[in-house]
C-alpha cells in the first residue's frame, strides 16, 4: 500500500510514498524456469561480444602492424595504446551509465549501452587512420563499460538467491565463449589467401556488429528489475510483472508456488544522490569497499595486462605466425570458460569466502610457477598455452566473482554505481597501466621483462585472495536485502530469508 508523499533534505531526494511489498521474497523463492533462461540469454550474450571484441584486437595486432593493412600503427600501439583506451572508455562508460542505470532503470540503459557498442564497433571497422581507430576503441569500451553496470545489476536482482552465484559467474564467464569465437574467427580473417590484408580485420569487427544486432532483438524481451521499480515509485508495475511471471512458472511447473518468506516496507524514491551513495559505500561498508577494490585490481591487471598481449608473446618468444595465434588463444579461452562453468555451483554451496579466496590465491601461485618455467626456458608455445589454461581456469572463476561480489554486497539503490565505481577504479589501476607497461615489456623481447609482468599479475591476485580470506561476505543463498539492507527501508516484516 502507498502512503502520502513526504519531503526530505536535499541530500536525500524526495520520496514518493511508502510501500510494503513481498516482491524480493517472491523473486527469490521462484524455481528455475524458462523465464530465467530468457534473462540469461538476453543479458549474458553481451559478454560474448566483449570477448569477441577484445580477442580480435589482440589477434589482429600483428596484422595491423604489417605494411598494407590500411593503418599506420605498430603491434605495441594496438596492444598498448588502443587497449588502454578501450579500458579507459570502459571505466568512463561504467561510471556514466552506472549513474543513469540507478536513476532511470536497468532495462532502458542496457539497451542504450548496447547501441553505443554497436555504433562504435561499426566505426572501428571503417578506420582509415590510427587516430580514428584509437577514438572508436575508446567509444567501444565506453559502451561495454555501461553494459557491466546495467547488466550485473539486472542479473542479481532477477535471479533467485539459490542460483545467483553460479548464474552470475557463468554469465560473466561467457566472455570466453566470445574469445574462442574471436580467436577462431581471426584465423580465417587473417588468412590472406581468403581476404586481403586490409579487409579481413575489418570484416572481423563487422561480424561483431551483426551479432550485436541479434542480441539487441533478444534483449527487448528482458523486463525491468521489479526491485528497481518498487523503490522508484513504480510499485504497481513491479506487482504486475512479478504476478505474471508467477502465473507463467506455475503453469510451466504444474503446481502452485510456495508462499513468500517475508515483506519489507520502503520509502519510494525517484533517485539517490552521489553523496548518499559515497557515504553508504565507504562510511557504512568500508571493509566491503576494500574487498571490492582488491578483487578488481587483481583480476584487472591479470586479464587486461597479460591476455591483451598473449599473441605478441607467442610471436616474439616462440615464433608463432600471427595467423596461427588464434588456435592457441582458443585453448586458453576454453579453460577460462570452463572455470566458472564447473566451479560456479561451489560458490553457492561451499560459499563465497572459501571459493573467492582460493581461486584468487591458487591462480596467483600457478602463475608464479608459469613465470619460473618461462624464465628457465622450459616452455614451448604448446606448454605455455597449457600452463595458462590451468592458471586461467581458476583465475576466471575468481575474476567473475569480483563482479558478483560488488553487485550483491551493497544496498539496492547503490548497486549499479557500486559496480561501476569498483570496476572503473580497479580496472583503471590494473587495466590502463597494465597494457601500457606490458606492451613495453613484451616488445623488448627480453625474457626477464615478461617474467616480471607475470610476477606482478600473480602477486596482485594472491594479495586480493588474502584480502578475501578476511573480508569476503557470506552471501551465498541469501536475499540481496538480507546481505545489505536497502537505504529506503523504513520497517520490515521478515522471516529468516530477509532478516
N, C-alpha and C positions, 0 to 999 in steps of 0.2 A: 504494500500500500504506500502511496506517496503523500507526504505531508506538504504544508505550505513552504515556499522557498524562504530562505533566510540569508542575511548578509554576513560577510566575514572580512577580516583585514585584507589589505592589498596583497600581502604575500601569499594568501590562500584565496584563489578565485571563488567568486560567489557560488554557493550551492544552488541546485535546482529543486531540492526536496529530499525527503528521507524515504528509503525503501527497504523493506525486509524481504530477503529472497533466499531461496534454496538452490539457485542455479549452479553455483560451484559444486555443491554436493551431488546434484543431479548429473552434471557432466562427468564427474569422477567415478560414479557408480555404473556408467554405461559399459556394456560388454563390447569387445571389438566387433566391428561391423563394416559393411560396405561403405557406409558414410565416412568412417575413419580412413579407409583406403583412399577415398576420394581426396581427403585432406592431404594425405601423404604424397599422392601423385601430383596434386595441384601445386603444393608448396615445395616439395623436395626436389623437383626437377631442375630448379634454378641452380642448385649446387652442381648438377651435371654440366650445365652450361658454363659455370665458373671454372670447373676442372678442365673442360674442353678449351676454354679461352687461354688459361694460364699455360697449359701444356703445349698448345700450338705455338705460342710465343717462344717458349723455351726450346722447342724443337726446330723452329724455323730461324732461330738466331743465326746459325751458321750460314744458312741460305741467304738471308737478308744482307749479310756482310759480303757476299760474293758479288763480283762485277756482273752487271746485267740483271740484278734483282729488281731494279726500278727505284731503289732507295739508297742514299749515300749514308749508310750507318755501319758501325762495327758490331761484332758479336757482343763485345763488352758493353756497348751502349744499349743494346737490346736487353741483355740480362741484367744490366746495371741501372742506367738512367730510366729506360722505359718501364722496367719492373718496379723501380722506386716510385715513379709517377703513378703507375697503376695502383700501388698500395696507398700512396698519398691521396689519390682520388677516393679510394675505398674508405679511408679514415674520415675524409671530409664528408662523403656521402652518408656514412653511418651516423655522424653527428647531426647533419642537417635533416635527413629523412627520419632519424630516430625521434627527434623533437616533434616533427609533423605526425609521426605514427602515434605517439602518445596523445596528441592533440586531436587528430582527425580520424583516427581509426586504423586498424591493421589492413583491412581489405583495400581501401582506397589507395593506400601507399604502396602495397606490394604489387598493385597494377601499374602505378606511375613509375616505380623504380625499374620494373621490367622494360617498360617502353624506353626509358633513358638508356638502359643497357643495349637494347636492340639498335637504337639510332646510332649510338657511339660505335658499336661494333661494325655496323654497315659503313660508317665513315672511315674506320680503320682500314677496311678492305680497299678503299679508294685512295689511300695515301700516295702522294706523289712527291712529297718532301719529308725529310726527317722530322721537322717541327710539327707537321700535320700528324704524323704517326704518333709522336710523343703526346700531343694535345689530346688525341682521341683515346689513347691508352689511359690517360688521366680520367677522361669522362666515362669510359667504360667502367673503370674502378669506382667512380662516383655512383653509378647505378647499382653495381654489385654491393657496395657498402650499405646502401639503403636497404637492399634485399635482406642482408644479415639481420638488421634491427627489426624490420617489419615481420619477416617470416619466422624467426625464432620466437618472437612474442606470440604470434598466432599459433604456432605448433604447440607450445607448452600450455596455452590457455584452452585448446580444443581437445587435446589428447588426455584420456583418463590417467589418473595418478599411477595406477598399477603398471601402465605401459610407457609412461612418459620418458624414462631414462633411455630405454633401448630404442624407442622410436626416434627420439631426438638425435641419438648417436648415429643411427643408421642413416637418417636423412642427411645429417652433416657429412657422414662418410660417403654418401653417394657422389660427392665431389669427384671421387676417384673413378667412378664409372665414366664420368666425362673425361678424366685424364687418360683412361685406357682408350676411349674413342679418339681423343686428340692425338695420342701417340701413334695409333694405327693409321689415322687419317693423314698425319704428316708424312708417313712413309709413301703413301700414294701421291699426295700433293707435291712432294719434293722430288718425285721421280721425273727427271727431265725428258725421259722417253715418252711420258704421258702429257705433261704440262710444261710449258716454257718456264724459265726461272722467274720471270716477272709476273706470272699468272697463278701458279699453284698456291702460293701462300695467301694470295688474295681470295681465292676460292675457299680456302680453309676458314677464313673469317666469315665469308658469306654464308657458309653452311651453318655456322653458329646462329646467324640471323634467322635462317629458315626454321631451325629447331626452336628458337625462342618464340617465334610466331605461333608454333604449335602449342607451346607451354601457355602462352597468353590466352589461347582459346580454352584450354582446360581450366585455367585458373579462374575464369569468370564464374565458375560454379562453386568456388570455395567461399563460405559465408564469412561475415564479420564475426569477431570474437564476442560471444554473449557476455563474457566478463567485462570487456571494454564497454559494451553497450549499457549495461545496467549501472555502471559507475558514472557514465557520461549522459545521464538523463534520458536514456532510451530503453527503459526497463520493459516497456510493452513489446518492443521489437525483440528483445532478448527472450522474453517469455514465449513469444510466438515461435521463434526459431527453435528453442530447446524442446518445446512441446511437439513440434513437427518431427524433429529428429527422434524423440522418444517413440512416437507412433510408428515411424518408419522402422526402427530397430525392433520394436515389439512384434511388428508384422513379419519381419525377417526371421526372428528367432522363434516365433510361435508361442511366446509366453510373456507374461507381464514382467516389468522391471521391478526390482526390489525398491522399497521406499528410500528416499534420500536421507542422509545421515545428519543433517543439520541445516541451520539457517544463519545468515549474517544480516545485520542491519547497517546500512551505509548511508552516508550523506552524498547525494549525487553532485557531480561537479562537471563543469564544461571543460576545464583544463587545469593543469598543475604547473606552477611556476618553477623556473630553474632554481631559484633559491631554496625552495622546499625540497626539490629533488636532491640538491647537493647536501643539504643538512641531513636528509634521510640516509643517503648512501654513506656519507663519511662521518656523520655525527652519531647516528643510531647504530650503524653496522660497520664500524671501522675494521674489524677483523675480517669480515666478508669482503670488504673493499681490497684489503691486502691480498687475500686469496685470489680474487678475480684478476687483479693486475699481474700477480705472479704467474698464474696459469697462462694468460695471454702472451706475456713477454716470452716465456719459454717456448711455447709452440710457434709463435710468430717468427722468431729468429730461425728456428729449425727449418720450418717449411719455406718461408719467404726468402731466406738467405741461401739455403742449400738446394732445394728442389728446383728453384728457378735456374740454377746453373749446372744441373746434372748432365745435360747434353754436352756442355762445354768440357766438363771433367772427362767424359768418355772420349771426346775428340782430342783433347790436349794430352792426356796421360796414357790412353790406350789405343790411339789412332783409329777410333771407330769413325767411319764415314758419317757425315751429317745426315745423309739419307737413311741411315740404319739405326740411329739413336732411339727412334720410336719403339723398336722391338724391346729394348732394354727398359725403357720407361713404362711400357705397358705391363711388364712383370712387376715392377715396383708399385705401380698404381693398383694392381690386383691385390698385393699384400696390404696396401693401405685400406682398401675397401673391406677385405676380409676381417681386419681387426675389429672395427665397430660392429660388423655383422655377427661375428662369432662371440665377441666379448660383451656386446651390448646388454644382453639379458642379465649378466652378472652385476651390472650397475644398479639393477632393480632388486636383486636378490642378495648378493654378498654385501652390497652397499656402496654408496658414493665414496666415502673416505678411503676404504681399502683399495678400491679399484682405481680411483683417480691417482692416488699417491703411487701405487705400484706400477701403473702403466707409464707414468712420467719417469720414475726412477729407473725402471728396467730399460726403457728405451734409451735413456741417457747413458747407462752403463754399457749397453750394447754398442752405442755409437762411439764411446771411448775405445772399445775393443776394435771396432772397424778402423778408427783413426790409427791405432797402433799397428794393425796389419798393413794398412796402406803405407805407413811410414817405413815399414820394413821391406816394402816391395813384394809382399807376399800375395797380392791380389791381381787378378786379371779382370777384364771387363765383366766377365760372367760371374766370378766370385764376388766382385764388388757389388754387383747388382743383387746377388743372393744375400749378402750382408745387409744391404739397405732394405731389402724386402722384409727381413726379420725385424730390423730396427723399427721400421715404419708400421709394421703390424701392430705393435704396441703403442707407438707414438701417435698413430692416427686415432685410436680409441681415446687416448689421453687428450689430444687436441680437440676432438669433438666434445669431450666432457667439459671443456672450458666454456663453450657456448651454452651447454646445458646448465652449468653452474650459475653463471651470471644471469641467466634468464629465469631462474626459479628461486634465488635466494634474496631477492629484493621485492618490495611491495608492488602490487599490480600497477599502480599509477606511474611508477618509475621504470617499468620493465624495459621498454624499448630504448629509453635513454640510457639505462644502465648497460644494456648490451652494447649500444653504440659507443658509450664512453670507454668501456674497458677494451672493446675491440679496437677503437681508434688509438687509445694511449698505448696499449700493449703492442699493437701492430706497428705503430709509428716508431716505437723503441726498437723492435726487432725486425720489422718488415721493410722499413725505409732504409735504415742504416745497414741492415743485413745485406740486401742485394748489392748496394754500392761497395761495401767492404769486400764481399765475397767475389764480386766480378773482378776486382783488382787482384785478389789472392789467386784465383784460378787462372787469370790471364797471364800471371807471371811465369807459369809453367814450372814453378818450384814446389816440390812435394811438401816441404815443411810448411809453406804458406797455406796449402789446402788442409793439411793436418790441423793447423791452428784453428781454421774456421770450423772444422768438425768438433774440435775440443770445446770451443766456445758454445756451440749449439748444445753439446752434450752436458756441459756444466750448467747451463741455464735450465735445461729440462730436469736435471737432478735437483737443483735448488728449488724449482717450483714443486716438485714432488715432495720434498721435505716440508715445504710450507703447508701442503695439503694434509700431511700426516697430522699436523696440529690444528689446522683451521678449517678443514673441509666440513661441510654441514651434512648431517644425516637426513637427506631429503627424499630418500627412496620411499615410494609408496605413500607419500604424504601429500595432502592437498596443498596447492600453492598458497592458500590463505592461512594454512597451518604453519608453513615454513616462514612466511613473512606476512604479518597482518596488514591488510590494505590500509592506507592512510585515511581512507574515507569511512572506516568502520566507526560506528557510534555505539554499538551494542551487539550482542550475539546470543543466539540460542543454538548451542552446538553440542555435538557428540564428540567422541574422541577423533573423528575424522576431520573436524575443523577447529578443534580447540587449540 
